[in-house]
């Protein structure tokens, strides 16, 4: 038996989740750090810009920033080691090379185990797939975007409210750098959700 979708109850649940994430001081002062939108609210400005004829669209992080981060880290570490290291010692260069290899491997591991770096969202006329999970549009009653402010920026989350009464939350911060990722993703969600 399917639970009828209740938007107010779902919003109350999401607000409670966000409230639970606040610090004690923020709770006492009544500071709200998250804003919750439906994707339809955020998509209005960007819907007109969508000129898609494809039946699906995939969003995943651009790998260049990961590669660049690794290269810059290696160069900086190498410069520090080189400055400190006595290169006249025959073992000096061996230590530098071993250190560079270790930092390269660690940099690769850190970048690849960041969950938002491996996020893949595929939108189609049939539904939405996030990583290995698929949700047909007929089972998704509402899609929300939560923008949570914090020191140094914000985090963005997509929440899928399903016809079973369950919500699923995924962070997509940094999925589309240099754009209004929340609005752009919302516009494409609404486009595919209401595809004719």
LINHU-V336125 format. One record per residue. N is the residue number from 1. RES is the residue in three letters. PHI is phi in radians with two decimals (999 if undefined). Layout:
n=N res=RES phi=PHI
n=N res=RES phi=PHI
This chain:
n=1 res=UNK phi=999
n=2 res=UNK phi=-1.48
n=3 res=UNK phi=-1.48
n=4 res=UNK phi=-1.11
n=5 res=UNK phi=-1.25
n=6 res=UNK phi=-2.16
n=7 res=UNK phi=-1.10
n=8 res=UNK phi=-1.13
n=9 res=UNK phi=-1.14
n=10 res=UNK phi=-1.13
n=11 res=UNK phi=-1.08
n=12 res=UNK phi=-1.05
n=13 res=UNK phi=-1.11
n=14 res=UNK phi=-1.14
n=15 res=UNK phi=-1.05
n=16 res=UNK phi=-1.14
n=17 res=UNK phi=-1.03
n=18 res=UNK phi=-1.17
n=19 res=UNK phi=-1.10
n=20 res=UNK phi=-1.13
n=21 res=UNK phi=-1.46
n=22 res=UNK phi=-1.30
n=23 res=UNK phi=-1.28
n=24 res=UNK phi=-1.00
n=25 res=UNK phi=-1.12
n=26 res=UNK phi=-1.07
n=27 res=UNK phi=-1.13
n=28 res=UNK phi=-1.19
n=29 res=UNK phi=-1.50
n=30 res=UNK phi=1.28
n=31 res=UNK phi=-1.45
n=32 res=UNK phi=-1.69
n=33 res=UNK phi=-1.89
n=34 res=UNK phi=-2.19
n=35 res=UNK phi=-2.11
n=36 res=UNK phi=-2.02
n=37 res=UNK phi=-2.24
n=38 res=UNK phi=-1.44
n=39 res=UNK phi=-1.13
n=40 res=UNK phi=-1.12
n=41 res=UNK phi=-1.11
n=42 res=UNK phi=-1.35
n=43 res=UNK phi=-1.40
n=44 res=UNK phi=-0.89
n=45 res=UNK phi=-1.23
n=46 res=UNK phi=-1.62
n=47 res=UNK phi=-0.98
n=48 res=UNK phi=-1.18
n=49 res=UNK phi=-1.46
n=50 res=UNK phi=-1.39
n=51 res=UNK phi=-2.22
n=52 res=UNK phi=-1.74
n=53 res=UNK phi=-2.04
n=54 res=UNK phi=-1.40
n=55 res=UNK phi=-1.53
n=56 res=UNK phi=-2.74
n=57 res=UNK phi=-2.54
n=58 res=UNK phi=-2.01
n=59 res=UNK phi=-2.03
n=60 res=UNK phi=-2.65
n=61 res=UNK phi=-1.03
n=62 res=UNK phi=-1.29
n=63 res=UNK phi=-1.33
n=64 res=UNK phi=-1.05
n=65 res=UNK phi=-1.15
n=66 res=UNK phi=-1.20
n=67 res=UNK phi=-1.13
n=68 res=UNK phi=-1.07
n=69 res=UNK phi=-1.04
n=70 res=UNK phi=-1.13
n=71 res=UNK phi=-1.11
n=72 res=UNK phi=-1.10
n=73 res=UNK phi=-1.06
n=74 res=UNK phi=-1.11
n=75 res=UNK phi=-1.09
n=76 res=UNK phi=-1.11
n=77 res=UNK phi=-1.13
n=78 res=UNK phi=-1.08
n=79 res=UNK phi=-1.09
n=80 res=UNK phi=-1.14
n=81 res=UNK phi=-1.09
n=82 res=UNK phi=-1.11
n=83 res=UNK phi=-1.17
n=84 res=UNK phi=-1.51
n=85 res=UNK phi=-1.29
n=86 res=UNK phi=-1.52
n=87 res=UNK phi=-1.37
n=88 res=UNK phi=-1.32
n=89 res=UNK phi=-1.26
n=90 res=UNK phi=-1.05
n=91 res=UNK phi=-1.48
n=92 res=UNK phi=-1.05
n=93 res=UNK phi=-1.19
n=94 res=UNK phi=-1.09
n=95 res=UNK phi=-1.11
n=96 res=UNK phi=-1.10
n=97 res=UNK phi=-1.13
n=98 res=UNK phi=-1.08
n=99 res=UNK phi=-1.09
n=100 res=UNK phi=-1.10
n=101 res=UNK phi=-1.12
n=102 res=UNK phi=-1.11
n=103 res=UNK phi=-1.17
n=104 res=UNK phi=-1.11
n=105 res=UNK phi=-1.09
n=106 res=UNK phi=-1.09
n=107 res=UNK phi=-1.07
n=108 res=UNK phi=-1.09
n=109 res=UNK phi=-1.12
n=110 res=UNK phi=-1.07
n=111 res=UNK phi=-1.14
n=112 res=UNK phi=-1.41
n=113 res=UNK phi=-1.77
n=114 res=UNK phi=-1.33
n=115 res=UNK phi=-1.06
n=116 res=UNK phi=-1.31
n=117 res=UNK phi=-1.30
n=118 res=UNK phi=-1.83
n=119 res=UNK phi=-1.25
n=120 res=UNK phi=-2.41
n=121 res=UNK phi=-1.99
n=122 res=UNK phi=-2.04
n=123 res=UNK phi=-1.84
n=124 res=UNK phi=-2.56
n=125 res=UNK phi=-1.21
n=126 res=UNK phi=-1.56
n=127 res=UNK phi=3.08
n=128 res=UNK phi=-2.12
n=129 res=UNK phi=-2.08
n=130 res=UNK phi=-2.11
n=131 res=UNK phi=0.93
n=132 res=UNK phi=-1.65
n=133 res=UNK phi=-1.79
n=134 res=UNK phi=-2.02
n=135 res=UNK phi=-2.31
n=136 res=UNK phi=-1.15
n=137 res=UNK phi=-1.04
n=138 res=UNK phi=-1.19
n=139 res=UNK phi=-1.73
n=140 res=UNK phi=-1.76
n=141 res=UNK phi=-1.35
n=142 res=UNK phi=-2.65
n=143 res=UNK phi=-2.13
n=144 res=UNK phi=-2.12
n=145 res=UNK phi=-2.10
n=146 res=UNK phi=-1.95
n=147 res=UNK phi=-1.97
n=148 res=UNK phi=-1.84
n=149 res=UNK phi=-1.43
n=150 res=UNK phi=-2.70
n=151 res=UNK phi=-0.99
n=152 res=UNK phi=1.52
n=153 res=UNK phi=2.62
n=154 res=UNK phi=-2.66
n=155 res=UNK phi=-2.12
n=156 res=UNK phi=-2.05
n=157 res=UNK phi=-2.29
n=158 res=UNK phi=-1.87
n=159 res=UNK phi=-2.12
n=160 res=UNK phi=-1.80
n=161 res=UNK phi=-1.70
n=162 res=UNK phi=-1.65
n=163 res=UNK phi=-1.20
n=164 res=UNK phi=-1.48
n=165 res=UNK phi=1.57
n=166 res=UNK phi=-1.63
n=167 res=UNK phi=-2.02
n=168 res=UNK phi=-2.12
n=169 res=UNK phi=-2.04
n=170 res=UNK phi=-2.38
n=171 res=UNK phi=-1.44
n=172 res=UNK phi=-2.26
n=173 res=UNK phi=-1.00
n=174 res=UNK phi=1.39
n=175 res=UNK phi=-1.14
n=176 res=UNK phi=-2.28
n=177 res=UNK phi=-1.11
n=178 res=UNK phi=1.21
n=179 res=UNK phi=-2.38
n=180 res=UNK phi=-1.46
n=181 res=UNK phi=-1.00
n=182 res=UNK phi=-1.15
n=183 res=UNK phi=-1.28
n=184 res=UNK phi=-1.14
n=185 res=UNK phi=-1.08
n=186 res=UNK phi=-1.05
n=187 res=UNK phi=-1.08
n=188 res=UNK phi=-1.21
n=189 res=UNK phi=-1.05
n=190 res=UNK phi=-1.13
n=191 res=UNK phi=-1.06
n=192 res=UNK phi=-1.32
n=193 res=UNK phi=-1.14
n=194 res=UNK phi=-1.91
n=195 res=UNK phi=-1.11
n=196 res=UNK phi=-1.62
